[in-house]
Amino acid sequence: MPPQRVFALPRQQSLLLPAVINPFVQDTKLTTATIIKCVLLGIFLVPIRAILMSLVLMVTWPVAVIITLNHPLKGAVEPMTGWRRFMCRRVMAALGRAYYFSMGFRVVVKGKQVDSSEAPILAVAPHSTFFDGIVCIVAGLPSTVSRVENLAAPIFGRLVRCLQPVLVSRKDPDSRKNTIQEIESRAKSGGHWPQVLIFPEGTCTNRSCLITFKQGAFIPGVPVQPVIMRYPNKLDTVSWTWQGFSSKTLLLLTLSQLYTTVEIEFLPTHNPTEEEKKSPHLYASRVRETMAQALGVPVTDHTYEDCRLMISAGELTLPMEAGLVEFTKISRKLNLKWDNVKKELDGFAAMASSCKGGRITIEEFATFLKLPVNPALEELFALFDRNGDGTIDFREYVIGVTILCRPANTEDVLRMAFQLFDTDEDEKITREEFTALLRSALCVSNLNMAKLFKEIDADGSGFITFTEFQSFATAHPEYAKLFTTYLELQRYQAIQEANPGDLELAGQTSSGEKQEDSTSDKKDD
């Protein structure tokens, strides 16, 4: 049996797949019996509850108007005091409970909420539905973070004003900075302002995990009280995610249940260490770990940016889940911006357009590169295929292109690859030189060689200059890595033929010897 290549180090654990692949999908299956039950109950419950909800709103809206009358929302805003605060905390909170009760919600509260002087910020997770607003009612209507557009919504806009929210504007380029400053100002007011309630995940999930927490709640460096939410119901009619039931469907399903249980648990206050005060990322991570342990769920590095990539994947006719890459982890470890990853998604879509499920096989990989399946291509594909299932998904593609292919695009590496073709060293590659190497090294057919040569020969001069070669490799980094992989295989085979006894399988080196590092990129990713 021929000796195998030695890979000195395994792949980094930190870039392996997350425990939950897609936290943004609502996959509740409605059986025929469930549908019949919902219809029968809905015939009676939905009209009754709709009437009750309307009656509560008819009382709530004028109360909200009175509370917010002549009270500014912008400029030198002061917290509500006196009768305004009393009506907000008592009357509006009672009406809010009545509203959720009319929808059939049964609220179970665990733990004890501390006051604003002890924990100025409430961090609530997981955020999974528009029904999560019930936590604001239970917490005594603290301030929240809300978009400016929400204030213009009929009826509910006036209710939001009672919370004196920290306003976020998409049109203001300084909105993020101003929002953080306002949160910090209220958090450090010494109890002058009510608590600020924040959903640090920033988007809705299916509660199967806790995704990355945004740092806004943790930048002030003040104590935070974690609050966790559960919906322990047999049928999930509340999860409102990017893939699943619409808001109208969820509302009808929820109103058609005898009751819907929601548990709200106030965990002990997290007082930040000096290290956490200096690092909001660390602070957020540790609070998330505490909440995940209490919930009994894993954590992942998905963010709202993954949702944006999901939408982009759908627009490119890929399965939406193909866009999920755990953006926080990928961007941090590989130093990638969202635009970079989106660009890679466009390239992946071009390759995966003909395959089903958004996963590329080695045959489709070879077809896209206009190359046959050969040892060099098989090795390159194996480097991309991180979990060894014989296919490449978008996450593996992004990691592969960034870690394996981009570094192979240095001028020295490309110059060496160029010299492979330029056998007469005249600083240009003729069609004959190009086809000779590809035929012998990679077994490429004449038809594919002609197409590939024409793509690289941008000016149609009949030969390829180093500038054209470099430009093509920059736009198609897979080829640069393919040639370096070919060179590595050639070098490995040459050493094997010269000293067949010197290469040993991984794990069979003698105890007194130091295992030589492999040059494979598997040790680097």
Salt bridges, closest charged atoms under 4 A:
GLU78 OE1 - HIS192 NE2 3.17
ASP132 OD2 - HIS127 ND1 2.79
GLU149 OE1 - ARG147 NE 4.00
GLU182 OE2 - ARG186 NE 2.82
GLU184 OE2 - LYS188 NZ 2.99
ASP236 OD1 - ARG207 NH2 3.46
GLU263 OE1 - LYS110 NZ 3.54
GLU263 OE1 - ARG230 NH1 3.60
GLU265 OE1 - ARG230 NH1 2.99
GLU274 OE2 - LYS277 NZ 3.53
GLU275 OE1 - ARG286 NH2 3.73
GLU276 OE1 - HIS270 NE2 3.13
GLU276 OE2 - ARG286 NH1 3.11
ASP301 OD1 - ARG288 NH2 3.78
ASP301 OD2 - LYS329 NZ 3.88
GLU326 OE1 - LYS329 NZ 3.34
GLU326 OE1 - ARG395 NH2 3.11
GLU344 OE2 - ARG406 NH2 2.42
ASP346 OD1 - LYS342 NZ 2.90
GLU379 OE2 - ARG5 NH1 1.74
ASP389 OD2 - ARG359 NH2 2.70
ASP393 OD2 - ARG359 NH1 3.48
GLU427 OE1 - ARG415 NH1 3.12
GLU455 OE2 - LYS370 NZ 2.64
GLU488 OE2 - ARG5 NH2 1.96
ASP521 OD2 - LYS481 NZ 1.72
ASP525 OD2 - ARG11 NH1 2.68
ASP525 OD2 - ARG386 NH1 2.59
